[in-house]
Amino acid sequence: AKHTAAVLQRLEESNGYVRRGAAETLGKLKPVELAKHAAAVLQRLEDADENVRRAAIVTLGELEPSELAKHTAAVLQQLEDANGYVRCGAVETLGKLEPVELAKHAAAVLQRLEDAD
């Protein structure tokens, strides 16, 4: 956690591999620490590189379910991503919500289960 500031800076690197690595590294933080940096990870959901978007969505899945629930709208948007791996990551991340919260979004998730990708 003492190098978190340096990792956060790497989310802004021009190299997609570096941004992806930074997002993946943040996912290794304790959920309480990760929650403090969720806004930075959420910004990467708009990244031009699909691998960075996938890493960001998977990293959000490491949040505590109650914290993840605060970001459900952003995760749901990723169900419409052009890249199948990003969409799959969004389904996996939504699956980490509490059952009551997940039930609110069951139709959107079920629709993606029929996705060809």
N, C-alpha and C positions, 0 to 999 in steps of 0.2 A: 504494500500500500504506500510505501514511502516514495515510490517512483511513479505514482499515478499521474502526477502533473506532466511528466515527460511523455508518458503513454498517451495522455489526452492530446498533447501537441502533435503527436504522430497521426492522429485522426485527420489532420489538415494537410498532410504531406501530399505532394503531387503524384507520387507513386502509389498505385492502387494496392500493390502487395503490402506496402507499409501500412496503409490505412486498414486493410483487412486484418493484418497482424495485430494492430493496436486494438481494434474492436474485439478480436478473439481474446487478447490478453485481458481486457477489461472484464470479460466474461468469467475470468478466473478469480476475480475479487469476491470477497464475502458479499452476499446479497445486500447487506446493510450499506456497505461501502459503494457497491455498484449503484444503488438507488441514488446516491448523491451525484452521480454522473450520468444518470439516465437521459438527461436533455442532450448531452453531447452524442450519446449513442443514437438517440432518435434522429438527430440531424443526418446521420449516415444512412438512414432509410431512403434518403433522396439522392444518394451517391450515384454518379454515372456508371460506376463499376458494379455489376451484379454480384460479384464475389464479396464486395464490401457490404452491399445491402443484405446479403445472406448472412454474413458474419454478425452484422448489427442485429438482425431479427433473432438469431440464435442467442446472442448475448442478452437481449432483453428477456429471453426465456429463463435466464438464471436469476431473475428478480424473484423475491417472495411473491406468491400469488396475489396477495393484497396490493402490493406495489405494482405488479404487472397490470392489474385491473385498471389502474389509473391511465394506462397507455393503450387500452384495448382498441380505441379508434384508430390509432396509428398502425397497430398490428393488422387490424382488419383491412386497412388500405393496401397492405402488402399482398393480400389475397388476389389483387388485381394486377400485380407486377407482371411485366412481359416475360420474366424469366421463371421457369418452372421450379428451379431450386429455391428461389426466393419465396415463391408461393408455398412450397412444401415447408420451408422453414417457418412461415407464418402459421400454417396449420399446426405444426409441432409446438410452437410457442403458445398458441391459443389453448392447446391441450394441457398446458400447465396451470391454467386458471382453475379456481375453485369450481366444482361442478355447478353450483348455482349461477355463477357468473358465466361459465361456458355455455350453459343452457340458453342464455339470452342470445347467443350468436350461433346456435346449432345449425340453422338453415344455411348461413354463409359457409360454415365449415363443411357441411354435407355436400354442398355444391362443388367444393374444391376436391372432395374425395372422388368425384367423377372426372376430374381433370386428366386429360391424356398425358400430361407431363408428370 
